[in-house]
């Protein structure tokens, strides 16, 4: 299996050519995928009819699959979930979701996420990915200085509105929550990543709550001003598989027609 990697943008992602997700991976293929993932932070594969087992085997190249929450008991024993507005066991089915990172409200966030396109609205659907390391390095010095030593409390209410700010007053006591650094350093590479998830950020350490909220607002505004430069917009088609580094990229779901069926198969990796 001879692989090649074609960059998608200057800062985010590469398309993988020559990979058969249904075939066993020789050691050289596994190593090439891991190196490319470390370099590009996002890999895209186009392949129809990828099975659950194919996706699980691919995920295993990058880590351990772990499902922390499923809707009801449908997928408790499974290694996959469905982001879907068309299935009774679907999660996060509808609505726009602004830039964020997944599971920062657990002590150990996800390291990577896989989505595979199964049902795609005829009118289209898209996900944006933004390089959080490049964004951090481009912050104006004054704004970067304000992030030093700041920790933030991330919260998620699984029973609430996933498209809105996670109001602690409305969250059940058992809602997952965790303190995280605003700027995280990858221990393997020393790359620094701005862990900016405005909808999940509910409290601050090292800064007052008022100043913290203003800092998140200023970071969000700056990121929006440079967004096109550091962002890859993926317009989904059936048979698209994407894996991305959840610790180094922000992602956002753009609006889509909720009257149309949308199903992506998900694997979450720690």
C-alpha positions in Angstrom: 0.0 0.0 0.0 1.7 3.2 -1.2 0.3 6.3 0.4 0.6 10.0 -0.6 -0.7 13.0 1.2 -2.0 16.1 -0.6 -2.3 19.2 1.7 -5.8 20.7 1.9 -4.7 24.2 3.1 -1.5 25.8 4.3 -2.3 25.2 7.9 -4.8 22.4 8.2 -5.2 18.9 6.8 -4.2 16.5 4.0 -6.1 14.2 1.8 -4.8 10.6 1.9 -4.4 8.8 -1.4 -3.7 5.1 -1.9 -5.3 3.9 1.3 -7.8 1.0 1.3 -9.6 1.2 4.6 -10.9 -2.4 4.1 -7.4 -3.9 3.8 -5.0 -4.8 6.6 -2.4 -2.1 7.2 1.3 -3.1 7.0 3.6 -1.5 9.6 4.9 1.0 7.1 1.3 2.2 6.4 0.5 2.6 10.1 3.7 4.6 10.7 3.1 6.8 7.6 -0.5 7.6 8.8 0.7 8.5 12.3 3.5 10.7 11.0 1.1 12.4 8.6 -1.5 12.9 11.3 1.2 14.5 13.6 2.1 16.9 10.7 -1.2 17.8 9.2 -3.5 17.4 12.3 -6.4 16.3 10.0 -6.6 13.5 7.4 -9.3 13.0 4.8 -10.1 9.8 3.0 -12.7 9.3 0.3 -14.0 5.7 0.2 -17.5 4.4 -0.2 -19.0 1.6 1.9 -16.6 1.8 4.8 -17.9 -0.7 7.4 -18.0 -0.3 11.2 -15.1 -2.7 11.5 -13.1 -0.8 8.9 -13.6 2.4 10.8 -12.8 0.8 14.2 -9.6 -0.7 12.7 -8.5 2.7 11.3 -9.2 4.4 14.6 -7.0 1.9 16.4 -4.0 3.2 14.5 -4.3 6.4 16.5 -5.4 5.3 20.0 -8.1 3.7 22.1 -11.8 4.3 21.2 -13.9 5.4 24.2 -17.5 6.3 24.3 -18.3 8.4 27.4 -22.0 9.0 26.7 -24.7 7.6 24.4 -28.3 8.5 24.1 -30.1 5.7 26.0 -28.4 2.3 26.0 -28.3 1.7 22.2 -24.5 2.1 21.8 -23.2 1.3 25.3 -21.4 -1.8 24.2 -20.4 -0.4 20.8 -17.3 1.4 19.6 -19.2 3.8 17.4 -21.8 6.5 17.7 -24.0 8.4 15.2 -24.2 12.1 14.9 -27.6 12.1 13.4 -31.0 13.8 13.2 -32.4 10.7 11.5 -31.7 7.9 14.0 -33.3 7.3 17.4 -29.8 6.7 18.9 -28.4 9.8 17.1 -26.6 12.5 19.1 -26.1 16.2 18.5 -28.5 15.9 15.6 -29.5 19.5 14.7 -28.2 23.0 14.8 -25.2 25.1 14.2 -22.3 24.7 16.7 -19.6 27.4 17.0 -15.9 26.6 17.2 -15.0 24.3 20.1 -13.1 21.2 21.1 -14.7 18.0 22.2 -14.7 16.7 25.8 -12.7 19.4 27.3 -15.2 19.1 30.1 -13.6 15.8 31.1 -10.2 15.7 32.8 -8.7 14.0 29.7 -10.2 15.4 26.5 -10.4 13.4 23.3 -7.2 13.2 21.4 -8.8 12.6 18.1 -12.2 12.2 16.5 -13.3 10.3 13.3 -16.5 11.2 11.4 -17.7 9.2 8.3 -20.4 10.5 6.0 -23.4 8.2 5.6 -26.4 10.4 5.0 -25.7 13.9 3.7 -28.4 16.6 3.1 -28.9 17.2 -0.6 -28.7 20.9 0.2 -25.2 20.3 1.8 -23.6 20.3 5.1 -20.1 21.5 6.2 -17.7 21.5 9.1 -14.9 24.0 9.7 -11.5 23.1 11.2 -9.1 25.8 12.6 -5.5 25.3 13.7 -5.4 26.3 17.3 -1.6 26.4 17.4 -1.2 28.7 14.5 -4.0 30.9 15.9 -2.2 31.1 19.3 1.1 32.1 17.7 -0.6 34.8 15.7 -2.3 36.5 18.7 -1.2 40.1 19.3 1.4 40.1 22.1 -0.9 41.9 24.5 -3.7 39.4 24.0 -1.3 36.5 24.2 0.1 37.8 27.5 -3.5 37.9 29.0 -3.8 34.2 28.5 -0.7 33.3 30.6 -1.5 31.2 33.7 -5.3 31.3 33.1 -7.3 28.1 33.7 -10.9 27.7 32.7 -13.8 25.5 33.8 -15.5 23.6 31.0 -19.0 22.2 31.5 -21.4 20.3 29.4 -25.1 19.6 30.1 -26.1 16.4 28.1 -29.7 17.2 28.9 -29.5 20.7 27.6 -29.1 22.7 24.4 -25.8 21.7 22.9 -25.8 24.8 20.6 -26.0 27.3 23.4 -23.8 28.5 26.3 -23.8 25.8 29.0 -25.4 27.7 31.9 -24.2 26.1 35.2 -27.5 27.1 36.8 -29.4 24.8 34.4 -26.9 21.8 34.5 -27.6 18.7 36.6 -25.1 18.2 39.4 -23.6 15.1 37.6 -22.9 17.1 34.4 -19.2 16.6 33.5 -17.0 19.5 34.2 -13.2 19.9 34.3 -10.6 22.6 34.8 -8.3 23.0 31.8 -5.4 25.4 30.8 -6.5 28.1 28.4 -3.2 27.4 26.6 -2.3 23.8 26.5 1.2 22.5 25.7 1.6 19.2 23.8 4.1 17.2 25.9 5.2 15.2 22.9 5.9 18.2 20.6 5.9 21.3 22.9 3.3 22.9 20.5 0.9 25.2 22.3 -2.8 25.2 21.5 -5.4 27.7 22.5 -8.2 25.7 24.1 -11.0 28.1 23.2 -14.5 26.7 23.6 -16.8 29.6 24.4 -20.0 27.6 24.8 -18.4 25.3 27.4 -16.4 27.9 29.4 -18.2 28.8 32.7 -15.5 29.9 35.2 -11.9 31.0 35.5 -8.8 30.7 37.7 -5.9 33.2 37.6 -8.3 36.0 36.4 -11.6 37.4 37.6 -14.8 36.1 36.1 -15.5 39.5 34.5 -12.0 39.7 33.0 -12.2 36.1 31.9 -15.4 36.5 30.0 -13.9 39.6 28.3 -10.7 37.6 27.4 -12.8 34.8 25.9 -14.8 37.4 23.9 -11.6 39.1 22.7 -10.0 35.8 21.7 -13.2 34.8 19.9 -13.3 38.1 18.0 -9.6 38.0 17.0 -10.0 34.4 15.8 -13.0 35.4 13.7 -11.0 38.2 12.1 -8.3 35.8 10.9 -10.6 32.8 10.4 -10.2 32.2 6.7 -6.4 32.0 6.9 -6.2 29.2 9.4 -9.4 27.3 8.5 -10.3 24.4 6.3 -14.0 24.1 5.4 -15.1 20.6 4.6 -18.3 20.2 2.5 -19.4 16.6 3.2 -20.2 14.0 0.7 -21.2 10.3 1.4 -18.0 8.2 1.8 -15.9 11.0 3.3 -13.9 10.0 6.4 -12.1 12.6 8.5 -9.9 12.2 11.5 -8.7 15.3 13.3 -6.5 16.2 16.3 -9.1 17.4 18.8 -6.4 19.0 21.0 -4.8 21.0 18.2 -7.8 22.0 16.1 -11.0 23.8 16.8 -14.1 22.6 14.8 -17.5 24.1 14.1 -20.6 22.8 12.5 -22.2 25.2 10.0 -26.0 25.5 9.6 -27.8 22.9 7.5 -31.4 22.1 6.6 -32.6 20.1 9.6 -35.6 18.9 7.6 -33.1 16.7 5.6 -31.4 13.5 6.9 -27.9 13.9 8.2 -25.9 11.0 9.7 -22.2 10.8 10.4 -20.6 7.8 12.1 -18.4 8.8 14.9 -15.4 7.3 16.7 -13.9 9.1 19.7 -10.3 8.4 20.6 -8.3 8.9 23.8 
